Amino acid sequence: MRDAYHEQLDSVGCTLRRMADLVAVALARATWALLEADLPVAESVITADDAVDTLHRELDARAMDLIARQQPVAGDLRTLVASLRMSAEIERMGDLAGHIAKVARMRYPDSAIPPHLRSTFEQMGRIGVRLAGQVGQIIEGKDVHAAEELELEDDTVDHLHRTVLTQLLDGEPDTETAIDVTLVSRYYERFADHAVKVAERLIFLVTGTSGARLAGSGRDLAA
């Protein structure tokens, strides 16, 4: 029974990795759909989000069942509680990729992104995909050092978000374009923020120190 219990604990981590891989693919495809006005790809991203939602619900049910039946303590309890929180953060990342795809669908057959902002959004997309991939890796390897380094990538996305707003004003866009660009830029920025929150949960899981912070982030892990 104890072997089965630990197998179930391990399966929670595997599910989190699977979710992270799915949202990485979702963001890559959503970025393509956004920039290339690719309606079929946008639709596929929106539909595929159901898979992430399903994994999120299944993981939460499994974790709560283990807590109720096994009454874990110490490290095992911390693993399950942290996993519940990480699952919620990754699920939200999937939602944000879906939001980007919905903007692409709404503006089809045009692209919602003006030509002079295209390269900036390409960069935001690449970083977001890389962050999601790193999330999966740090969960699988419980790599605290790699988790701490995620903050640097998030800072870059924050800078690009501010750059988008500046460039947008310089271009004197129409109201519809201004709204689209502002929303989508915010979606990428929030995607990166959720990746950092997963990293924070991972550090808490490994160290058990709720007061620890990512370098320079100022974010309390217990938040």
Sine and cosine of phi, psi and omega as CSV:
sin_phi,cos_phi,sin_psi,cos_psi,sin_omega,cos_omega
0.00,0.00,-0.61,0.80,0.02,-1.00
-0.92,0.39,-0.59,0.80,0.05,-1.00
-0.89,0.46,-0.67,0.74,0.01,-1.00
-0.90,0.44,-0.63,0.78,0.01,-1.00
-0.88,0.48,-0.72,0.69,-0.02,-1.00
-0.94,0.33,-0.51,0.86,0.10,-0.99
-0.90,0.43,-0.64,0.77,0.04,-1.00
-0.92,0.40,-0.61,0.79,0.07,-1.00
-0.88,0.47,-0.70,0.71,0.01,-1.00
-0.89,0.46,-0.57,0.82,-0.03,-1.00
-0.92,0.40,-0.44,0.90,0.05,-1.00
-0.90,0.43,-0.70,0.71,0.04,-1.00
-0.90,0.44,-0.63,0.78,0.03,-1.00
-0.90,0.44,-0.61,0.79,0.02,-1.00
-0.92,0.39,-0.65,0.76,0.05,-1.00
-0.88,0.48,-0.67,0.74,0.03,-1.00
-0.89,0.46,-0.67,0.74,0.01,-1.00
-0.88,0.47,-0.67,0.74,0.03,-1.00
-0.88,0.48,-0.69,0.72,0.00,-1.00
-0.89,0.46,-0.66,0.75,0.03,-1.00
-0.89,0.46,-0.65,0.76,-0.01,-1.00
-0.91,0.41,-0.65,0.76,-0.02,-1.00
-0.96,0.29,-0.47,0.88,0.09,-1.00
-0.89,0.45,-0.72,0.70,0.04,-1.00
-0.90,0.44,-0.67,0.75,-0.02,-1.00
-0.87,0.49,-0.69,0.72,-0.03,-1.00
-0.94,0.35,-0.63,0.78,0.04,-1.00
-0.87,0.50,-0.71,0.71,-0.02,-1.00
-0.95,0.31,-0.60,0.80,0.04,-1.00
-0.91,0.43,-0.63,0.78,0.03,-1.00
-0.90,0.43,-0.68,0.73,0.07,-1.00
-0.86,0.51,-0.75,0.66,-0.02,-1.00
-0.87,0.49,-0.63,0.78,-0.02,-1.00
-0.91,0.42,-0.74,0.68,-0.11,-0.99
-0.99,0.17,-0.51,0.86,-0.07,-1.00
-0.98,-0.21,0.03,1.00,-0.04,-1.00
0.79,0.62,0.77,0.64,-0.06,-1.00
-0.99,-0.14,0.99,-0.14,-0.08,-1.00
-0.90,0.44,-0.73,0.69,0.00,-1.00
-0.85,0.53,-0.63,0.78,0.02,-1.00
-0.93,0.38,-0.66,0.75,0.04,-1.00
-0.86,0.52,-0.71,0.71,0.01,-1.00
-0.89,0.46,-0.63,0.78,-0.03,-1.00
-0.92,0.39,-0.57,0.82,0.04,-1.00
-0.91,0.41,-0.70,0.71,-0.02,-1.00
-0.88,0.47,-0.69,0.72,0.01,-1.00
-0.92,0.39,-0.65,0.76,-0.07,-1.00
-0.92,0.38,-0.31,0.95,0.01,-1.00
-0.89,0.46,-0.39,0.92,0.04,-1.00
-0.87,0.50,-0.56,0.83,-0.02,-1.00
-0.91,0.41,-0.65,0.76,0.03,-1.00
-0.91,0.40,-0.68,0.74,0.02,-1.00
-0.88,0.48,-0.64,0.77,0.00,-1.00
-0.91,0.42,-0.70,0.71,0.04,-1.00
-0.88,0.47,-0.63,0.78,0.03,-1.00
-0.87,0.49,-0.72,0.69,-0.01,-1.00
-0.92,0.40,-0.67,0.74,-0.01,-1.00
-0.90,0.43,-0.67,0.74,0.01,-1.00
-0.90,0.44,-0.70,0.72,0.00,-1.00
-0.88,0.48,-0.68,0.74,0.00,-1.00
-0.90,0.43,-0.67,0.74,-0.01,-1.00
-0.91,0.42,-0.69,0.72,-0.01,-1.00
-0.91,0.42,-0.69,0.72,0.01,-1.00
-0.91,0.42,-0.59,0.80,0.04,-1.00
-0.90,0.43,-0.66,0.75,0.03,-1.00
-0.91,0.42,-0.64,0.77,0.03,-1.00
-0.90,0.44,-0.67,0.74,-0.04,-1.00
-0.94,0.34,-0.68,0.73,-0.13,-0.99
-1.00,0.07,-0.61,0.80,-0.11,-0.99
-0.99,-0.14,-0.28,0.96,-0.03,-1.00
0.72,0.70,0.86,0.51,-0.06,-1.00
-0.92,0.38,0.40,-0.92,0.02,-1.00
-0.76,-0.65,0.18,-0.98,0.11,-0.99
0.77,0.64,-0.82,-0.57,-0.12,-0.99
-0.88,0.47,-0.63,0.77,-0.02,-1.00
-0.92,0.40,-0.65,0.76,0.03,-1.00
-0.91,0.42,-0.66,0.75,0.03,-1.00
-0.88,0.47,-0.63,0.78,0.03,-1.00
-0.87,0.50,-0.72,0.69,-0.05,-1.00
-0.94,0.35,-0.68,0.73,0.01,-1.00
-0.91,0.42,-0.71,0.71,0.02,-1.00
-0.90,0.44,-0.61,0.80,0.00,-1.00
-0.91,0.42,-0.64,0.77,0.06,-1.00
-0.86,0.52,-0.67,0.74,-0.02,-1.00
-0.95,0.31,-0.65,0.76,0.03,-1.00
-0.90,0.43,-0.63,0.78,0.03,-1.00
-0.86,0.52,-0.68,0.74,0.01,-1.00
-0.90,0.43,-0.64,0.77,0.00,-1.00
-0.92,0.40,-0.68,0.73,-0.02,-1.00
-0.93,0.37,-0.63,0.78,0.04,-1.00
-0.87,0.50,-0.62,0.78,0.03,-1.00
-0.92,0.39,-0.59,0.81,0.08,-1.00
-0.86,0.51,-0.66,0.75,0.06,-1.00
-0.89,0.46,-0.66,0.75,0.04,-1.00
-0.87,0.50,-0.65,0.76,-0.04,-1.00
-0.92,0.38,-0.63,0.78,0.10,-1.00
-0.87,0.49,-0.64,0.77,0.06,-1.00
-0.90,0.44,-0.61,0.79,0.03,-1.00
-0.89,0.46,-0.65,0.76,0.03,-1.00
-0.89,0.45,-0.69,0.73,0.02,-1.00
-0.89,0.45,-0.57,0.82,0.01,-1.00
-0.93,0.38,-0.57,0.82,0.08,-1.00
-0.91,0.41,-0.67,0.74,0.04,-1.00
-0.87,0.49,-0.67,0.74,0.01,-1.00
-0.91,0.41,-0.65,0.76,-0.06,-1.00
-0.90,0.43,-0.58,0.82,-0.08,-1.00
-1.00,-0.08,-0.04,1.00,0.04,-1.00
-0.84,0.54,0.65,-0.76,0.17,0.99
-1.00,0.03,0.13,0.99,0.05,-1.00
-1.00,-0.04,0.30,-0.95,0.15,-0.99
-1.00,0.00,0.64,-0.77,0.01,-1.00
-0.96,0.27,-0.22,0.98,-0.10,-0.99
-0.97,-0.25,0.86,-0.52,0.04,-1.00
-0.88,0.47,0.49,-0.87,-0.04,-1.00
-0.81,0.59,-0.62,0.79,-0.07,-1.00
-0.96,0.29,-0.17,0.99,0.04,-1.00
-0.96,-0.30,-0.05,1.00,-0.10,-0.99
-0.84,0.54,-0.74,0.67,-0.06,-1.00
-0.90,0.43,-0.57,0.82,0.02,-1.00
-0.91,0.41,-0.67,0.74,0.02,-1.00
-0.95,0.32,-0.53,0.85,0.11,-0.99
-0.86,0.51,-0.68,0.73,0.00,-1.00
-0.92,0.39,-0.68,0.73,0.03,-1.00
-0.87,0.49,-0.64,0.77,0.02,-1.00
-0.90,0.43,-0.70,0.71,0.00,-1.00
-0.88,0.48,-0.70,0.72,-0.01,-1.00
-0.91,0.42,-0.68,0.74,0.01,-1.00
-0.87,0.50,-0.68,0.73,0.03,-1.00
-0.89,0.45,-0.67,0.74,0.02,-1.00
-0.89,0.45,-0.65,0.76,0.02,-1.00
-0.88,0.48,-0.69,0.72,0.01,-1.00
-0.89,0.45,-0.64,0.77,0.06,-1.00
-0.90,0.44,-0.64,0.77,0.03,-1.00
-0.92,0.40,-0.57,0.82,0.06,-1.00
-0.85,0.53,-0.73,0.68,0.02,-1.00
-0.87,0.49,-0.65,0.76,-0.03,-1.00
-0.93,0.38,-0.67,0.75,-0.03,-1.00
-0.95,0.32,-0.51,0.86,0.07,-1.00
-0.92,0.39,-0.72,0.69,-0.03,-1.00
-0.91,0.42,-0.67,0.74,-0.05,-1.00
-1.00,-0.10,-0.09,1.00,-0.07,-1.00
0.76,0.66,0.76,0.65,-0.12,-0.99
-1.00,-0.04,0.98,-0.18,-0.05,-1.00
-0.92,0.40,-0.65,0.76,-0.02,-1.00
-0.88,0.48,-0.72,0.70,0.03,-1.00
-0.90,0.43,-0.59,0.81,0.04,-1.00
-0.89,0.46,-0.65,0.76,0.00,-1.00
-0.91,0.41,-0.54,0.84,-0.04,-1.00
-0.96,0.27,-0.27,0.96,0.03,-1.00
-0.85,0.53,-0.50,0.87,-0.04,-1.00
-0.86,0.51,-0.57,0.82,-0.02,-1.00
-0.90,0.44,-0.67,0.74,0.04,-1.00
-0.90,0.44,-0.65,0.76,0.00,-1.00
-0.90,0.45,-0.61,0.79,0.04,-1.00
-0.88,0.48,-0.61,0.79,0.02,-1.00
-0.91,0.42,-0.67,0.74,0.03,-1.00
-0.90,0.44,-0.66,0.76,0.04,-1.00
-0.86,0.51,-0.67,0.74,0.01,-1.00
-0.90,0.43,-0.68,0.73,0.01,-1.00
-0.90,0.43,-0.61,0.80,0.05,-1.00
-0.87,0.50,-0.70,0.72,0.03,-1.00
-0.91,0.41,-0.61,0.79,0.02,-1.00
-0.89,0.46,-0.66,0.75,0.02,-1.00
-0.86,0.52,-0.71,0.70,-0.03,-1.00
-0.89,0.45,-0.63,0.78,0.04,-1.00
-0.92,0.40,-0.74,0.68,0.00,-1.00
-0.90,0.43,-0.56,0.83,0.00,-1.00
-0.89,0.45,-0.70,0.71,0.00,-1.00
-0.91,0.41,-0.58,0.81,0.01,-1.00
-0.91,0.41,-0.45,0.89,-0.06,-1.00
-1.00,0.04,-0.08,1.00,-0.02,-1.00
0.75,0.66,0.89,0.46,-0.07,-1.00
-0.98,0.22,0.29,-0.96,0.15,-0.99
-0.96,0.27,0.21,-0.98,-0.10,-0.99
-0.87,0.49,-0.69,0.73,-0.03,-1.00
-0.88,0.48,-0.72,0.70,0.02,-1.00
-0.90,0.44,-0.67,0.74,-0.01,-1.00
-0.87,0.50,-0.67,0.74,0.00,-1.00
-0.91,0.40,-0.73,0.68,-0.01,-1.00
-0.86,0.52,-0.76,0.64,-0.07,-1.00
-0.90,0.44,-0.68,0.73,0.00,-1.00
-0.89,0.45,-0.71,0.71,0.01,-1.00
-0.89,0.46,-0.75,0.66,-0.06,-1.00
-0.91,0.42,-0.66,0.75,0.05,-1.00
-0.87,0.50,-0.64,0.77,0.03,-1.00
-0.91,0.41,-0.58,0.81,0.03,-1.00
-0.89,0.46,-0.69,0.73,0.03,-1.00
-0.90,0.43,-0.66,0.75,-0.01,-1.00
-0.89,0.45,-0.65,0.76,0.01,-1.00
-0.95,0.31,-0.57,0.82,0.07,-1.00
-0.83,0.56,-0.74,0.68,0.01,-1.00
-0.91,0.42,-0.62,0.78,0.03,-1.00
-0.87,0.50,-0.67,0.75,0.01,-1.00
-0.92,0.39,-0.57,0.82,0.07,-1.00
-0.88,0.47,-0.66,0.75,0.04,-1.00
-0.90,0.43,-0.62,0.78,0.03,-1.00
-0.89,0.46,-0.61,0.80,0.08,-1.00
-0.88,0.48,-0.69,0.73,0.02,-1.00
-0.87,0.50,-0.64,0.77,0.03,-1.00
-0.89,0.46,-0.67,0.74,0.02,-1.00
-0.90,0.44,-0.61,0.80,0.00,-1.00
-0.91,0.43,-0.67,0.75,0.04,-1.00
-0.89,0.47,-0.67,0.74,0.06,-1.00
-0.88,0.47,-0.67,0.75,0.00,-1.00
-0.87,0.49,-0.70,0.71,-0.08,-1.00
-0.98,0.21,-0.67,0.74,-0.11,-0.99
-1.00,-0.05,-0.45,0.89,-0.06,-1.00
0.95,0.31,0.25,0.97,-0.05,-1.00
-0.97,-0.26,0.98,-0.22,-0.07,-1.00
-0.95,0.33,-0.36,0.93,-0.02,-1.00
-1.00,0.01,-0.07,1.00,0.00,-1.00
-0.92,0.38,0.46,-0.89,-0.02,-1.00
-0.72,-0.70,0.49,-0.87,0.18,-0.98
-0.91,0.42,0.55,-0.84,-0.06,-1.00
-0.82,0.58,0.88,-0.48,0.07,-1.00
0.97,0.25,0.02,1.00,-0.12,-0.99
-0.99,0.12,-0.58,0.81,-0.06,-1.00
0.96,0.29,0.24,0.97,-0.01,-1.00
-0.98,-0.19,0.84,-0.55,0.02,-1.00
-0.97,0.24,0.75,-0.66,-0.03,-1.00
-0.91,0.42,-0.40,0.92,-0.03,-1.00
-0.99,0.16,-0.12,0.99,-0.06,-1.00
-0.90,0.43,0.00,0.00,0.00,0.00
